[in-house]
Amino acid sequence: MSYPFVPRDWQERFVREYQTNTPKNFLLEGCTSAGKTGGALYAYVFLKDGLDWKFLISVVPSEHLKKQYAQDAKNLFGLNLYSVVPQM
């Protein structure tokens, strides 16, 4: 399937690094507008079949960012994310 997302160089390197090492935990860190959301979603879409991933968990700090993340997932990769709002 073709997606409108075109990965940046660092995003390609990130996916290759993850694929080569397949760590249990991986921290993706970057400044505002660096492409962290696209990079994380790209990694999931690119690696999910080969690594037999069944689901994606994304944690964001606010309701606004949750909606933005879900919209980016849909627009860039056609993913429909189910969002869970913690009960306070």
C-alpha positions in Angstrom: 0.0 0.0 0.0 1.2 3.5 -0.8 1.2 6.2 1.8 1.5 10.0 1.4 4.3 10.0 4.0 7.8 10.5 2.7 10.3 9.7 5.5 13.1 12.1 6.3 16.7 10.8 6.4 16.8 10.5 10.2 13.5 8.6 10.2 14.8 6.0 7.7 17.9 5.6 9.9 15.8 5.2 13.0 13.7 2.4 11.4 16.9 0.7 10.1 18.5 0.9 13.6 15.4 -0.4 15.3 15.1 -3.2 12.8 18.7 -4.2 13.2 18.8 -4.2 17.0 15.1 -4.8 17.8 15.5 -3.5 21.4 12.8 -4.1 24.0 12.6 -0.4 24.7 13.5 2.5 22.4 13.3 6.2 23.0 12.6 8.5 20.1 13.5 12.1 21.1 13.4 15.3 19.0 12.5 18.9 19.1 9.2 20.4 18.1 8.2 19.7 14.5 11.1 17.3 14.0 8.8 14.6 12.8 8.5 12.4 15.9 4.9 11.4 15.2 5.5 10.6 11.6 8.7 8.7 12.5 7.0 6.6 15.1 4.0 5.8 12.9 6.4 5.1 10.0 8.3 2.6 12.2 5.1 0.9 13.2 3.8 0.5 9.7 7.1 -0.5 8.3 8.0 -3.0 11.0 4.6 -4.4 12.2 4.4 -7.4 9.9 8.0 -8.5 10.1 8.0 -8.2 13.9 4.5 -9.6 14.2 3.2 -6.5 16.1 -0.5 -6.7 16.9 -1.0 -3.3 18.3 0.4 0.2 18.9 0.3 2.1 22.2 0.9 5.8 22.0 0.9 8.0 25.1 0.6 11.8 24.7 0.3 14.5 27.4 -2.9 16.2 26.4 -6.3 15.8 24.7 -5.3 18.2 21.9 -2.2 16.1 21.1 -4.1 12.9 21.3 -6.5 14.2 18.6 -3.6 15.5 16.5 -1.7 12.2 16.7 -4.8 10.2 15.7 -5.4 12.6 12.8 -1.8 12.3 11.6 -2.1 8.5 11.8 -5.2 8.6 9.6 -3.9 11.1 7.1 -0.4 9.7 6.8 -0.9 6.0 7.0 -4.7 5.3 7.0 -4.6 4.1 10.6 -7.7 4.4 12.7 -6.5 4.7 16.3 -8.8 3.9 19.2 -8.2 6.3 21.9 -8.7 5.6 25.6 -9.2 8.5 28.0 -8.1 7.7 31.5 -10.8 8.1 34.1 -9.8 10.6 36.8 
